[in-house]
Amino acid sequence: MRLIAIAFAVLVVFLPSVAAVAGAAQFPTEAAAKTHCPKDTVVWLNIPSGVYHFAGQRWYGKTKDGVYVCKAEADADGDRATRNGQ
């Protein structure tokens, strides 16, 4: 019984942060992302690293586990731009 109470407490504490990670709308195509956020910059987000790339950069649209997202939504989720300009 105590183990169930502990598990429940952990879920209550961590569930909101799990939802926040999945907050940015993710799109398989650049066009779909542009439709969702026409006034924002569309970036390519590498999901495992949380690093995004801008159009024209080396890894834009090319990483294995990535999606197109709106920059403002990615920033709100704690993702960041690449630091080496690739």
Secondary structure, DSSP 8 states (H G I E B T S, - for coil): -HHHHHHHHHHHHHHHHHHHHT-S--BSSHHHHHHH-TTS-EEEEETTTTEEE-TTSTTTTTSTTEEEEEHHHHHHTT-EE-SS--
